[in-house]
Amino acid sequence: MNFVSVRIITDDVDRLVEFYEKVLRVTAERPAPVFAELVVPSCTLAIGHSQTTHLFGTDSVMGANNRTVIIEFRVDDVEAEYVRLKPFVDNWVKEPTTMPWGNRSMLFRDPDGNLINFFEPVTEDAIKRFKGRH
């Protein structure tokens, strides 16, 4: 089994696509106006309009209503990413901080309030845990 993607449901696909294109430095693929995919080497971040939720079942998904999931990206240099993102990220939750498990992390919210973590393993144990992973 392979983990393939995470999909965010939103009322404003264009706004989120623009934000994530800046954050991830990739151009979204737009197979339909109500759907986009931002493909990075390890996974795909999909963005779907709330108009598509009827395809999954009534009341199965609600856009801009997430407070339980953190979308995480391992980066080479958290400090450099912080400087790069600071001009266009409006909602910072945590500036770069070393976590007890050995990752240097920064957390921020996208325009719909979804929580994003950019992290870099910095301790010897954390570096070992991620060795060989994409």
Secondary structure, DSSP 8 states (H G I E B T S, - for coil): ----EEEEEES-HHHHHHHHHHHHT---EEEETTEEEEEETTEEEEEEEGGGGGGT-TTS--TT--SS-EEEEE-S-HHHHHHHHTTT--EEEEEEEE-TTSEEEEEEE-TT--EEEEEEE-SHHHHHHHTT--
